[in-house]
Amino acid sequence: DQDLLDLAAFLANVSGDFPADGSILLNERYLTPEDLEATPTSELRRSYVSSLDALRGVTGSMRADGKFEMAPVVQAVEGLFEQSMTQSSASLLLSTVKSHDEYTYYHSVNACILALAIGRMIGIEREHLIPIGVGAVLHDIGKTAVPTATLNYPGRLDEEQWKEITVHPQEGALAILAAGGPGHEISATVAFEHHARFDGAGYPKISRQKRPHVYSRAVAVADTYDAITTRRSYRRAETPNHALNALLMGAGSGYDPDLVRTFIDMMGIYPPGSVLEHDGGVAVVVSRTSEPGGPLDTLLVRDPQGNDIDPEPFSLHPDSVRGQLLAQDSGIDPAALLESVDQELLSS
Ligand SMILES: [Fe+2]
């Protein structure tokens, strides 16, 4: 327990030096039109796959000898960052990809993409955004220190098992500090605080006096959104819109209310990847809405009779939405539609 307090004191000390603790800058765009030049979607997919690979590597070496190399992770996150700068909607659409077998890897990369997007929204500069992304990718790396039997335990955890689980934020932070790399204190702080709630509850239990750093709060929003929209063995997935509602319900208690609002502004009421029913069939939202309440950029994938059709661009008014489907249940993989979307939409 003394070790935990020492680690908390150390991270509190370094995180006090990061800018923006406790306040959010809305929103200096630092993209120029030249930055928005479309790049091939394949580059984005390559960055995604590299990030999965980096995470597989880190997990393997953590299990083998309790430490890992930071460089491949930083490189992978830099790739995701560069690609998502030029193709922001594409990266949000790609972040809806799921894997049941490799849940943790896909979830962590998705959380990274979403955290980078939030960070950009609130004007965090690249120098800090990359370590935030690294922290998001590695947020659960401390789970390699938790016995597998506990991680996969299907029922309610007893006190001992729960204790084993709750060490993962500090184990992750320690491993990141040991690995080093540019801005690694930021990454360690994000991992350390990813289960700390905005109101001071959550774990590790350090102090209710100090809120988690704003970077950690951003990652918590990204982490939660992706987790809710993903099917697990013990619960079904929820729609993107439902996940936004859950964040909204927790705004001010579990989550930073300003960041929740920012996230909803960024994603729109029907975020990219939403599968929507309307009179004309079934459509998948493929881009962020440019104005609140404005028409949704979608691809029509089913006709009114329920037959699959070749995806075609369809501008859908939100008032025409009759229902939302769960991607998995409907047999539609939104991320697979990426290549069918007009390049111009993907950079918006
Ligand atoms: Fe976690």
Residues whose N, C-alpha, C, O or C-beta is under 5 A from the ligand:
A	BS01	LIG	H139 D140
